[in-house]
Amino acid sequence: MDKLELFNKIADVVKENSVIKYTHIATLEMPWAETNLDSMDAIMMSVYLSEIYHVNEEVSKQFTFATPKELMELIETHKTVEPESIDEAIKAVI
């Protein structure tokens, strides 16, 4: 599954009702401060991705990351399931 595409689609969900719209990033290596996602958005991204990949809640509460890539690597390390598709992943959080 394309992690960048998934990240951008989850960010769209997080920012759906926000005044500040999300602009898709081109790389997961981008510093978080440049993603147009604030600290609350970072929490929601972590929560949604943890739900999608069934990461233990206590584990996910300890996540610290400076880039989307670091978040995705934490998810990958601690996941207990792998969604079949991006569409399936999105349905898990909307």
Sine and cosine of phi, psi and omega as CSV:
sin_phi,cos_phi,sin_psi,cos_psi,sin_omega,cos_omega
0.00,0.00,0.66,-0.75,0.00,-1.00
-0.96,0.27,0.95,-0.30,-0.07,-1.00
-0.91,0.42,-0.60,0.80,0.02,-1.00
-0.90,0.43,-0.72,0.70,0.02,-1.00
-0.88,0.47,-0.69,0.72,0.03,-1.00
-0.88,0.47,-0.72,0.69,0.01,-1.00
-0.83,0.56,-0.75,0.66,-0.03,-1.00
-0.89,0.46,-0.63,0.77,0.00,-1.00
-0.94,0.34,-0.62,0.78,0.06,-1.00
-0.92,0.39,-0.64,0.77,0.05,-1.00
-0.88,0.47,-0.60,0.80,0.08,-1.00
-0.86,0.51,-0.67,0.75,0.03,-1.00
-0.91,0.42,-0.71,0.70,-0.01,-1.00
-0.87,0.49,-0.66,0.75,-0.08,-1.00
-1.00,-0.04,0.09,1.00,-0.11,-0.99
-0.78,0.63,-0.70,0.72,-0.06,-1.00
-0.97,-0.24,0.29,0.96,-0.04,-1.00
-1.00,0.01,0.51,-0.86,0.11,-0.99
-0.91,0.41,-0.62,0.78,0.02,-1.00
-1.00,0.02,0.91,-0.41,-0.04,-1.00
-0.99,0.13,0.48,-0.88,-0.01,-1.00
-1.00,0.09,0.72,-0.69,0.12,-0.99
-0.97,-0.26,0.84,-0.54,-0.05,-1.00
-0.81,0.58,0.67,-0.74,0.06,-1.00
-1.00,0.04,0.40,-0.92,-0.04,-1.00
-0.99,-0.14,-0.26,0.97,-0.03,-1.00
-0.51,-0.86,0.59,-0.80,0.04,-1.00
-0.96,0.29,-0.22,0.98,-0.02,-1.00
-0.99,0.17,-0.10,0.99,-0.03,-1.00
-0.88,0.48,0.71,-0.71,0.08,-1.00
-0.85,0.52,0.64,-0.77,-0.07,-1.00
-0.81,0.59,-0.64,0.77,-0.03,-1.00
-0.87,0.49,-0.33,0.94,-0.01,-1.00
-0.99,-0.14,0.05,1.00,-0.07,-1.00
-1.00,0.05,-0.13,0.99,-0.09,-1.00
0.94,0.35,0.37,0.93,0.08,-1.00
-0.90,-0.43,0.78,-0.62,-0.02,-1.00
-1.00,0.02,-0.11,-0.99,-0.08,-1.00
-0.91,0.41,-0.58,0.81,0.06,-1.00
-0.93,0.37,-0.63,0.78,0.07,-1.00
-0.88,0.47,-0.63,0.78,0.02,-1.00
-0.88,0.48,-0.66,0.75,0.04,-1.00
-0.89,0.45,-0.72,0.69,-0.01,-1.00
-0.90,0.43,-0.62,0.78,0.06,-1.00
-0.87,0.50,-0.71,0.71,0.00,-1.00
-0.90,0.45,-0.68,0.73,0.01,-1.00
-0.89,0.45,-0.77,0.64,-0.03,-1.00
-0.89,0.46,-0.72,0.69,0.01,-1.00
-0.90,0.43,-0.58,0.81,0.06,-1.00
-0.91,0.41,-0.60,0.80,0.07,-1.00
-0.91,0.42,-0.71,0.71,-0.03,-1.00
-0.88,0.48,-0.68,0.73,-0.08,-1.00
-0.99,-0.16,0.12,0.99,0.02,-1.00
0.80,0.59,0.78,0.62,0.09,-1.00
-0.99,0.10,0.71,-0.70,0.02,-1.00
-0.80,0.60,0.74,-0.67,-0.07,-1.00
-0.87,0.49,-0.66,0.75,0.01,-1.00
-0.90,0.43,-0.59,0.81,0.04,-1.00
-0.93,0.37,-0.74,0.67,-0.07,-1.00
-0.91,0.42,-0.45,0.89,0.04,-1.00
-0.91,0.40,-0.33,0.94,-0.03,-1.00
-1.00,-0.04,-0.07,1.00,-0.05,-1.00
-0.89,0.46,0.72,-0.69,0.21,-0.98
-0.74,-0.67,0.68,-0.73,-0.08,-1.00
-0.43,-0.90,0.48,-0.88,-0.01,-1.00
-0.92,-0.39,-0.21,0.98,0.00,-1.00
-0.65,-0.76,0.36,-0.93,0.13,-0.99
-0.84,0.54,-0.59,0.81,0.01,-1.00
-0.87,0.49,-0.68,0.73,0.02,-1.00
-0.89,0.46,-0.65,0.76,0.06,-1.00
-0.88,0.47,-0.73,0.68,-0.02,-1.00
-0.90,0.43,-0.57,0.82,0.05,-1.00
-0.92,0.38,-0.63,0.77,0.07,-1.00
-0.89,0.46,-0.70,0.71,0.04,-1.00
-0.87,0.50,-0.74,0.68,-0.01,-1.00
-0.86,0.51,-0.65,0.76,-0.02,-1.00
-0.92,0.38,-0.58,0.82,-0.15,-0.99
-0.95,-0.32,0.04,1.00,-0.05,-1.00
-0.92,0.39,0.45,-0.89,0.09,-1.00
-0.88,-0.48,-0.18,0.98,0.10,-1.00
-0.63,-0.77,0.32,-0.95,0.07,-1.00
-0.82,-0.58,0.89,-0.45,0.03,-1.00
-0.89,0.45,0.50,-0.87,-0.03,-1.00
-0.95,0.32,-0.49,0.87,-0.05,-1.00
-0.43,-0.90,0.21,-0.98,0.07,-1.00
-0.91,0.41,-0.63,0.77,0.03,-1.00
-0.87,0.50,-0.67,0.74,0.04,-1.00
-0.89,0.45,-0.65,0.76,0.01,-1.00
-0.89,0.46,-0.70,0.71,-0.02,-1.00
-0.90,0.43,-0.65,0.76,0.01,-1.00
-0.87,0.49,-0.44,0.90,-0.01,-1.00
-0.94,0.34,-0.31,0.95,-0.08,-1.00
-0.86,-0.51,-0.01,1.00,0.06,-1.00
-0.91,-0.41,0.00,0.00,0.00,0.00
